[in-house]
């Protein structure tokens, strides 16, 4: 085979091309790699959106804590950072953030890992962007 012929030479480009051709496409079109709370996989972008909404509802909504005068004073005296954008994050920013997640880390309580998010990058990015945009504009995590 051609792979055997080129592997002994210093030019490995043909070898890599042959391996890539043999391996086939590496693009994943899976959009069902996010598990619902009942451990079944989400099959549609709407299910993924709902699962992410549930995740962030549980993660971000906490009971009220005891007020702290020191923290309140610090917050009152803080000046806004003009270098930080207050605009709604763009879809590209969400996609880039997902790509920068480190693999091999422990999943959170809901079982969602970086690999799961990256495995269905496009539908996850779109669903997560929708949730983030909603939270950004309303200041609240939606109940449903």
N, C-alpha and C positions, 0 to 999 in steps of 0.2 A: 504494500500500500504506500501511497505517497507520504504519509506521516512517517513511516519508517525510513524513507529515503532522506527526508530533510532534517530529521532530529539529530543526526550526527554532525551537522554543519553549524557554523556560528550564527547563521541567519535563522532565527526561530519564528519569524513572522509567518511563514507558510505553515509551520507546525501549529501555531496558535489559531490560525484561520481554519485549518483542518479540524482541530478539536472543537472550535466554536460551531462549525458546520455539522459535525457529528452530534454535538450536544443539543443543537436546535435552539429555538427561541428561549430566552431566559426571562422575558417579560411576563409578569404575572398579571392576569386579568381578574384575579379573584377579588370579589368584593364581599365574600362571606367569611372572612377570617376574624371577625369580632364575635365573641360569644355573648349571648344574652345571659341574664341572671339565672335562667333555668339550664344553662350550659349548652343550649342549642345555638348553632351558628346563625348569625344574621345573614339574610339572603338578598336584601334590597337596600338601596341607599336610605330609604325611609326607616328601615329597622336599625341601620347603623346610626342614623341621626338620633333615634329614640334611645338607643343604648348609651350613646355618648351623653345625651341629656340626663339620663338617669345617673350615669357616673359622676358628672359634674354637679348634679343636684345633691348627691350624697357627699361628695368631696368638699364642695364649697360652702354649703349651708350648714352653719354651726349654731349651737345655742348661744345666747348672749353671754358675754363674759363680764366680770366685775370691772367697772370703770376704773381707770388709773389717772389720777391728776397729773402725774409726771408725763405720761404719754400724751395726754391732752395738751399740756403746756408745750411739749416738744412739737406737736403737730401744728399748733397755733403759730409758733415762731418759725416754722419751716418755710423756705422760699421755693417756689416751683423750679424745677430743672428745665430750662428752656431747650436743652438738647434732646429731651425725650418728646417724641411725637404723641399728640393726644388724638390723632386720627384713628379711625377704625382700622385694625390690621387687615391687610390685603390678603387675598387667597394665596398669592405667591409667598408671603411671609409665613403663613401657616404651613404650607408645603415645605418650605426650607427648614422650619422648626422641627417638623416631623423627621426630615432627613438627618438632622443633626443629633437626634436622640441616639444614645449609645445602646448597642445590642448587648445581650447577656446580662442585663440587670433584672433584679427581682420585679415581678409584677406587683401592682398595687392590689388593694383588697378586692377589686372587681376582676382581677385576672388579666387586665389589658397590659400587654408588654409592648416595648418599642418595636419588636419584630412583627407583631400583629398590626400595629399602625402602619408600618412601612410596607407590609405585604399587600395592602390595598390602599396605596398612597392617594390615588385620585379620589375615589369615593369618600375615604376618610377625611382628606383635606377639605373637600367640599362640605361634608356634613359638619365637621368641626368648625369650619369658617362660619357656617350658618349659625351654629350655637354661639360662637364667640361674638359675632355681629349682634345677635339678639341681646346677649348679656351686656355687651358694650353700650348699646343704645338705651337699654332700660335700666341698667344697674342691678338687675335681679336675674337669678337663675330661674327659668320658667318651671312652673309646677308640672306642666304636661306639654 
